[in-house]
Amino acid sequence: MAIRVTLDRVLLDRRMSLTELCERVGVTMANLSILKTGKAKAVRFSTLEALCRELQCQPGEILNYVEDEDDLVVPTKKAAQ
């Protein structure tokens, strides 16, 4: 997946538990856990907005674009002859 979710880091920085965030945002623990582990396939803007409001952050602090490792071409060193 090219989008990485860093919700766990933001929660740690804010000293907030996932349970507390669930209560503040009104999203189930199961759904936030799916998001936190990066298994979510989509995020509603209303959910993202609520997360940013409660965590006092920008969407880019929660979601980051990272190139897939499969798409990266890693040059190999030629063996010494």
C-alpha angles and dihedrals in degrees: 000000000000095000115073121198115218097181092126091058093048091049090051092049090050093044090232128140123228088241092056091048090050091055094047096046099037095233123129121256089240093056094046090047090054089050094045093052092049094245095118116110095198142012124207115233089231090057092046090048092051092048092050092046094052096039092041092228143117123258089250090064090061101035126043131180114230126174114248113255088230090060094051119094109213113199115227124219115245113240114253111258 
